[in-house]
């Protein structure tokens, strides 16, 4: 099975914070973001936690269809940029992120 994952620590969420798939308020402040993609289901699972915490929570709208690991890496990078810019989530509502991931073509050598 082919898979890929990325973690970015110390991402500061803007004033609106980040919605998770769990009941409760949006997460604000310093967060860690983790994305895992598996070839078996072609899905990118994006999770967040308060920096240094032990519990990871799914980002609202996750998982997202991603055809390959390059697309999931692009999605991860765009999620980080969006959190820093204070863009509201869930992923499903932010069609630019989800659509970009779905359209991403594999690299050619």
C-alpha positions as CSV (number, residue, x, y, z in Angstrom):
1,X,0.0,0.0,0.0
2,X,1.3,3.4,-0.9
3,X,0.7,6.4,1.5
4,X,2.1,9.8,2.3
5,X,1.8,12.1,5.3
6,X,2.8,15.6,6.3
7,X,2.7,17.5,9.5
8,X,3.1,21.3,10.0
9,X,3.5,22.6,13.5
10,X,3.0,26.0,14.9
11,X,0.3,27.3,12.5
12,X,-1.5,30.3,13.9
13,X,-5.2,30.2,13.2
14,X,-6.8,33.6,12.4
15,X,-9.7,35.0,14.4
16,X,-12.4,32.7,13.0
17,X,-10.3,29.7,13.8
18,X,-10.6,26.2,12.3
19,X,-13.8,24.1,12.4
20,X,-13.4,20.5,13.2
21,X,-15.6,17.5,12.6
22,X,-16.3,17.4,16.3
23,X,-18.9,19.3,18.3
24,X,-17.5,22.4,19.9
25,X,-16.0,25.8,19.2
26,X,-13.6,26.4,16.4
27,X,-9.9,26.0,17.3
28,X,-7.9,29.2,17.5
29,X,-4.3,30.0,18.3
30,X,-1.3,27.9,17.6
31,X,-2.2,24.6,15.9
32,X,-0.5,21.6,14.3
33,X,-1.9,20.3,11.0
34,X,-1.5,16.7,9.7
35,X,-2.5,15.3,6.4
36,X,-2.4,11.6,5.5
37,X,-3.1,10.2,2.0
38,X,-3.5,6.6,1.0
39,X,-3.5,5.2,-2.5
40,X,-6.0,2.5,-1.6
41,X,-8.9,5.0,-1.1
42,X,-7.4,8.1,-2.8
43,X,-8.4,10.3,0.1
44,X,-6.5,12.9,2.1
45,X,-7.4,13.0,5.8
46,X,-6.7,16.4,7.3
47,X,-6.5,16.7,11.1
48,X,-5.7,19.5,13.5
49,X,-4.7,19.8,17.2
50,X,-3.6,22.5,19.6
51,X,0.2,22.6,19.4
52,X,1.6,20.1,21.9
53,X,-1.8,18.4,22.5
54,X,-2.2,14.7,22.2
55,X,-5.7,14.5,20.5
56,X,-6.0,15.0,16.7
57,X,-9.4,16.2,15.4
58,X,-10.6,15.9,11.8
59,X,-10.8,19.2,10.0
60,X,-14.4,19.9,9.0
61,X,-15.0,18.5,5.5
62,X,-12.2,15.9,5.7
63,X,-11.5,13.5,4.1
64,X,-11.0,15.0,0.6
65,X,-10.7,13.1,-2.6
66,X,-7.1,13.4,-3.9
67,X,-6.0,11.3,-6.9
68,X,-2.3,11.1,-5.8
69,X,0.2,12.1,-3.2
70,X,1.2,15.2,-5.1
71,X,-2.4,16.5,-4.9
72,X,-2.6,15.7,-1.2
73,X,0.7,17.6,-0.6
74,X,-0.8,20.6,-2.5
75,X,-4.0,20.3,-0.4
76,X,-1.9,20.3,2.8
77,X,0.0,23.4,1.8
78,X,-3.2,25.2,0.8
79,X,-4.9,24.3,4.1
80,X,-1.8,25.8,6.0
81,X,-2.0,29.0,3.9
82,X,-5.8,29.2,4.4
83,X,-5.5,28.8,8.2
84,X,-2.8,31.5,8.4
85,X,-5.0,33.8,6.2
86,X,-8.0,33.3,8.5
87,X,-10.1,31.6,5.8
88,X,-13.1,29.8,7.3
89,X,-13.5,26.1,6.9
90,X,-15.0,23.4,6.4
91,X,-13.1,22.0,3.4
92,X,-16.3,21.2,1.5
93,X,-17.3,24.8,1.7
94,X,-13.9,25.9,0.4
95,X,-14.3,24.5,-3.0
96,X,-11.1,26.1,-4.3
97,X,-9.1,23.8,-2.0
98,X,-11.1,20.6,-2.7
99,X,-11.3,21.3,-6.5
100,X,-7.6,22.0,-6.7
101,X,-6.8,18.7,-5.0
102,X,-9.2,16.8,-7.3
103,X,-7.7,18.4,-10.5
104,X,-4.0,18.0,-9.5
105,X,-2.2,15.8,-12.1
106,X,0.7,13.6,-11.2
107,X,4.2,14.8,-12.0
108,X,5.9,13.4,-15.0
109,X,9.6,12.6,-15.0
